[in-house]
Amino acid sequence: MSGVNEIRSAYLDFFAKAGHEVVPSSPLVPRNDPTLMFTNAGMVQFKNVFTGLETRAIPRAATSQKCVRAGGKHNDLDNVGYTARHHTFFEMLGNFSFGDYFKERAIELAWTLVTREFGLAKDKLLVTVYHEDEEAAGLWKRIAGLSDDRIIRIATSDNFWAMGDTGPCGPCSEIFYDHGPSIPGGPPGSPDEDGDRFIEIWNLVFMQFEQVAPGERIALPRPSIDTGMGLERIAAVLQGVHNNYEIDLFRALIAASEDATGVAAQGANLASHRIIADHLRASSFLIADGVLPSNEGRGYVLRRIMRRGMRHAHLLGAREPLMWRLVPALVREMGRAYPELLRAEPMIAETLRLEETRFRRTLERGLTLLEDATRTLVPGAALDGETAFRLYDTYGFPLDLTQDALKARGIGVDLGGFETAMERQRAEARAAWAGSGEAATETVWFQLKERLGATEFLGYETERAEGVVSALVVEGREVAAIEAGGTGYVVLNQTPFYGESGGQVGDVGHLIGAGVEAVVTDTQKRAGGVFVHAVRVERGSLVPGAALELVVDGRRRGAIRANHSATHLLHAALRTVLGDHVAQKGSLVAPDRLRFDFSHPLPISDEDIERIEALTNEVVLQNAPVTTRLMAVDDAIGSGAMALFGEKYGDEVRVVSMGETPRDGATGPNNHGGVFSVELCGGTHVRRTGDIGVVTLVSEGAVAAGVRRIEALTADAARRHFQEQERRLKAVASAIKAPVGEVADRVAALVDERRKLERDLADARRKLALGQGGGDAPTPVREIGGVKLVARVVTGIAPKDLKGLADESKKTVGSGIVALVGVGEDGKAAVVVAVTDDLTDRFDAVALVRAGSEALGGKGGGGRRDMAQAGGPDGAKADAALAAIEAALAA
């Protein structure tokens, strides 16, 4: 039981038998904590349970949580590959008690697991406790039989955990494994504690207090347990190795890297193979969870991880993209435990391949510039921060990549200088921004949210309602009234107007009251729930407290509903046809069109476009009811509802279901209980799929790396589109005098005929230019210094055809030089000079053509000694160009 997969299973099985609910790993993009960039610990998905915001039916849980620490506060990126235990991606084994068992049972379970199930020798283990936690020390002594010298009291915050400045907190107790005296280092709390002899393998957090204010703690009514054991660390211990990169999982990934590069993982190359293996894991899991490389946020961190691994592939001599070829090895090792890897394998591989292809251009350029900038630096020196910033800002070479590239040479980077340059750029950007008052406006919405609370939305069920004016805002400040002719913003206690969010545009309409009428030109949602109506007062005066009739533009809202429901069906159809790696990356739901952005690495074939459109319309024609349900967020996602990564959902969410699985067997990845599309969504939708009318896709293309965009029309907009297309088709049919049904064949025939005529015309022009147009005019040949020269001006000949003419003239002259100047309809000219092979040792066509180009007002020219071409803007000087060539020949 020493393999990583066996250890993971044994851990979860142990706690399942001890009455714990085995909970799947949550995504790396946290659903319930917007303060975190990535899930970085096992307790993240249970944070709301610990704070009392939610409860679980079973008060005990166990997980193997996938985690990433590569950005923000928890950033281990720079150390990865160079130390024994740093990773960007790792698995955290954990068991949790939510107000159920506490210290005694937690210690008993931990000791039983590590000594009996895992079989670790008791004399190799010691523990730490917080210096004030005598209860924990006594329990370790009684349950584990540890002597006082193996229970180490730690007085620092290392052994006291807190969720934040306030909130749950409590002492910790860590279990350490002694690798033996052959490894340098001392026990925790000693001067040599940073050595590698004693390694922490498990941390038990006893959550027993609440920090209510600085210096003030109270006891929690239901103390809880949160533990974390690094799977890679415990695997190293159980497999008898001291370095995490020597466990079976990493040995397999490194072996795949060795096979792909042909470079052994030895010496200076060892760190590169380890970095590739680690970064392959992190990149693959992030992509599987919906993160794509970009220049900001999570996507930027992913790009840094990917590119760091790709640079080390470059160092190993890989001349073609490497990391994507290692994905099957990762899937073999971890796909059974994490099926999302299996589902997303094609997407992961293609994303890695495309990113590495693009990155190689940046890498080669950046390394060349870096080499030039550091040529004179010696080990111990530092690259100046200004240069490092210029590499980053101008050439796209990140700071961490610069640091990593210089690390092997013992050269650092002046980080202070880098930050100074960065801050200077920020200051310049702030100075260049004139400002628009938006920041002040945002402030007022938060103040209103605190005072008034969120606006109640009525628009799911109605497009007309009554409401009371709660506040009026003009230019970022609350006002007492908005008079006729004035504009501003209105906050109501309730509204049927949808505030722009989730890609759906805001509603427009009218506010009508006693002696007052205002036009609503837009509706936005601010400060997490304040609906803000942009208005223009047509008559009367709007004042706080006024009762109004609220009327949404129903025709416009109906078109928006059709387009929004169509995006859901398109999403399901895309996943059905292209694969379940497809994830929404943005959308626009407007009254006249819809736009849907989604993750997919390649262009969509015409055949797949047709399948997507046909499948979507098949569900539309079912005229199936569209149903919405309010569900707990975990239940909704557990039932298969599609959720957007990064969205913050409340305790309850709206789940929109529509359509039936087509009878021909096409089954979407969302399909649950025969329903075609199930998504979490706060937007407005049609009552039945038939209300969409029809869906037609009008464009498909790329908008970013790995992100495609589809634009489509529905209902009346689609009908108008079809009418316009039919009108154009009839116009074409009339122009070519053919029935509509024969237009395609007739146009193809006309295109072929045009190409033939163009070829014939070009051939006729060539013959005419050479004096072969049916007359007897000979090719003009003169002798200059005993060398034959054919020099002439030609018209009606494309510049690309001049070389062909010159070649034909060379055959006619036998031995000599040909100079042709072609004058185009735009007045510009091209000049070609050809020299027969027997004269190239005496004359250079490049030099001669440059003389002609200068006469035409051009510069330069290029080619070979036997054939060269140039151009110039002044075709009126064609004869002068030939004279210049003749003069150069005679010189």
Salt bridges, closest charged atoms under 4 A:
GLU21 OE1 - ARG56 NH2 3.62
ASP33 OD2 - LYS47 NZ 2.71
GLU91 OE1 - ARG8 NE 2.77
ASP100 OD2 - ARG60 NE 2.30
GLU104 OE2 - ARG142 NH2 2.95
GLU108 OE1 - ARG105 NH1 3.44
GLU132 OE2 - HIS131 NE2 3.86
ASP133 OD1 - LYS103 NZ 2.77
GLU134 OE1 - ARG153 NH2 3.03
GLU135 OE1 - LYS103 NZ 3.17
ASP148 OD1 - LYS141 NZ 3.18
ASP178 OD1 - ARG197 NE 2.75
ASP196 OD1 - ARG85 NH2 2.88
GLU232 OE2 - ARG281 NH2 3.07
ASP278 OD2 - HIS87 ND1 3.27
ASP278 OD1 - HIS279 ND1 2.95
ASP289 OD2 - LYS66 NZ 3.22
GLU340 OE2 - LYS66 NZ 2.23
GLU350 OE2 - ARG353 NH2 2.39
GLU355 OE2 - ARG303 NE 2.84
GLU355 OE2 - ARG307 NE 2.82
GLU355 OE1 - ARG358 NH2 3.00
GLU356 OE2 - ARG360 NH2 3.65
GLU371 OE2 - ARG375 NH1 3.95
GLU371 OE1 - ARG409 NH1 3.77
ASP372 OD1 - ARG375 NH2 2.51
GLU386 OE2 - ARG424 NH2 2.83
ASP400 OD1 - ARG304 NE 3.18
ASP404 OD1 - ARG308 NH2 3.17
ASP404 OD2 - ARG311 NH2 3.07
ASP404 OD2 - HIS312 NE2 2.64
GLU423 OE1 - ARG426 NH1 3.47
GLU423 OE2 - ARG430 NH2 2.78
GLU442 OE2 - ARG526 NH1 3.24
GLU463 OE2 - ARG561 NH1 2.55
GLU478 OE2 - ARG451 NH1 2.83
ASP507 OD2 - ARG557 NH2 2.73
GLU517 OE1 - ARG539 NE 3.52
GLU538 OE2 - ARG536 NE 2.73
GLU549 OE2 - ARG464 NH2 2.48
ASP580 OD2 - ARG343 NE 3.72
ASP592 OD1 - ARG593 NH1 3.38
ASP597 OD1 - ARG709 NE 2.69
ASP608 OD1 - ARG611 NH1 3.34
GLU679 OE2 - HIS571 ND1 2.97
GLU700 OE2 - ARG708 NE 2.72
ASP716 OD2 - ARG555 NH2 3.59
ASP716 OD1 - ARG719 NE 3.54
GLU724 OE2 - ARG727 NH2 2.63
GLU724 OE2 - ARG728 NE 2.99
GLU726 OE2 - LYS730 NZ 3.48
GLU742 OE1 - ARG746 NH2 3.87
ASP752 OD1 - ARG755 NH1 3.87
GLU758 OE2 - ARG754 NE 2.90
ASP760 OD2 - LYS756 NZ 3.07
ASP763 OD1 - ARG766 NH2 3.21
ASP763 OD2 - LYS767 NZ 3.51
ASP801 OD1 - LYS800 NZ 3.59
ASP844 OD2 - ARG865 NH1 3.84
ASP866 OD1 - ARG864 NE 2.95
ASP874 OD2 - LYS877 NZ 3.78
GLU886 OE1 - ARG782 NH2 2.72
